[in-house]
């Protein structure tokens, strides 16, 4: 499974591995689970966030949404096989979130352009969506600690 991954899937898994080992990173996340390319990684990240917010710890036994063998096996595979850098976790967090967000933005832009081409949305709607996606950014403070985005609606359905 490990060698069949695309680069962005690998980045997602490394972010998930980092969060498994440093749970409090959940409080610093700026990306949303729906930004992840793979549905399984999206589901795992959702469950990690819910578990941490409810229990202040991420433990697979407390992640009630891990209700398939595939989800559990993927978590175990990530924990045992994916790289994370605790010595430079802030930089890894920043870089992985930026890569995931950039990939998500590219996908949204392509999808919106296709909708415009086939007449599903108007040029004005297309422009609104492009303005909205352009506002989403990963930010950091002066001491390189992450902070959350405030006041920006990042819903793209």
DAMO-V966461 format. One record per residue. RES is the residue in three letters. OMEGA is omega in radians with two decimals (999 if undefined). Layout:
res=RES omega=OMEGA
res=RES omega=OMEGA
This chain:
res=UNK omega=-3.04
res=UNK omega=-3.07
res=UNK omega=3.13
res=UNK omega=-3.03
res=UNK omega=2.99
res=UNK omega=3.13
res=UNK omega=-3.11
res=UNK omega=3.06
res=UNK omega=3.11
res=UNK omega=3.09
res=UNK omega=3.12
res=UNK omega=-3.13
res=UNK omega=3.11
res=UNK omega=3.07
res=UNK omega=3.11
res=UNK omega=3.11
res=UNK omega=3.12
res=UNK omega=-3.14
res=UNK omega=3.08
res=UNK omega=-3.08
res=UNK omega=3.12
res=UNK omega=-2.99
res=UNK omega=-3.07
res=UNK omega=3.06
res=UNK omega=3.11
res=UNK omega=3.14
res=UNK omega=-3.09
res=UNK omega=-3.12
res=UNK omega=3.05
res=UNK omega=3.09
res=UNK omega=3.07
res=UNK omega=3.13
res=UNK omega=-3.10
res=UNK omega=3.09
res=UNK omega=-3.10
res=UNK omega=-3.08
res=UNK omega=-3.05
res=UNK omega=-3.11
res=UNK omega=-3.12
res=UNK omega=3.09
res=UNK omega=3.08
res=UNK omega=-3.13
res=UNK omega=3.13
res=UNK omega=3.13
res=UNK omega=3.07
res=UNK omega=-3.11
res=UNK omega=3.11
res=UNK omega=-3.14
res=UNK omega=3.13
res=UNK omega=-3.13
res=UNK omega=-3.12
res=UNK omega=-3.13
res=UNK omega=-3.12
res=UNK omega=-3.00
res=UNK omega=-3.07
res=UNK omega=3.05
res=UNK omega=3.06
res=UNK omega=-3.12
res=UNK omega=-3.09
res=UNK omega=-3.14
res=UNK omega=3.12
res=UNK omega=-3.11
res=UNK omega=-3.01
res=UNK omega=3.13
res=UNK omega=3.06
res=UNK omega=-2.96
res=UNK omega=3.03
res=UNK omega=3.10
res=UNK omega=-3.12
res=UNK omega=3.12
res=UNK omega=-3.13
res=UNK omega=3.14
res=UNK omega=3.12
res=UNK omega=3.09
res=UNK omega=3.14
res=UNK omega=3.12
res=UNK omega=3.12
res=UNK omega=-3.11
res=UNK omega=-3.05
res=UNK omega=-3.00
res=UNK omega=-3.03
res=UNK omega=-3.05
res=UNK omega=3.01
res=UNK omega=-3.08
res=UNK omega=-3.14
res=UNK omega=-3.14
res=UNK omega=3.13
res=UNK omega=-3.03
res=UNK omega=-3.12
res=UNK omega=3.14
res=UNK omega=3.11
res=UNK omega=3.11
res=UNK omega=3.14
res=UNK omega=-3.08
res=UNK omega=-3.11
res=UNK omega=3.11
res=UNK omega=3.11
res=UNK omega=3.14
res=UNK omega=3.12
res=UNK omega=-3.14
res=UNK omega=3.13
res=UNK omega=3.11
res=UNK omega=3.12
res=UNK omega=3.13
res=UNK omega=3.10
res=UNK omega=3.14
res=UNK omega=-3.14
res=UNK omega=3.14
res=UNK omega=3.11
res=UNK omega=-3.14
res=UNK omega=3.13
res=UNK omega=3.13
res=UNK omega=3.08
res=UNK omega=3.12
res=UNK omega=3.10
res=UNK omega=-3.12
res=UNK omega=-3.10
res=UNK omega=3.08
res=UNK omega=3.13
res=UNK omega=3.06
res=UNK omega=3.11
res=UNK omega=3.10
res=UNK omega=3.13
res=UNK omega=3.10
res=UNK omega=3.09
res=UNK omega=-3.12
res=UNK omega=3.10
res=UNK omega=-3.14
res=UNK omega=3.13
res=UNK omega=3.08
res=UNK omega=-3.12
res=UNK omega=-3.13
res=UNK omega=3.13
res=UNK omega=-3.12
res=UNK omega=-3.11
res=UNK omega=-3.13
res=UNK omega=3.00
res=UNK omega=-3.10
res=UNK omega=3.06
res=UNK omega=3.12
res=UNK omega=-3.10
res=UNK omega=-3.13
res=UNK omega=3.07
res=UNK omega=3.01
res=UNK omega=-3.11
res=UNK omega=2.99
res=UNK omega=-3.05
res=UNK omega=3.07
res=UNK omega=3.13
res=UNK omega=2.99
res=UNK omega=3.14
res=UNK omega=3.08
res=UNK omega=-3.08
res=UNK omega=3.14
res=UNK omega=3.10
res=UNK omega=-3.14
res=UNK omega=999
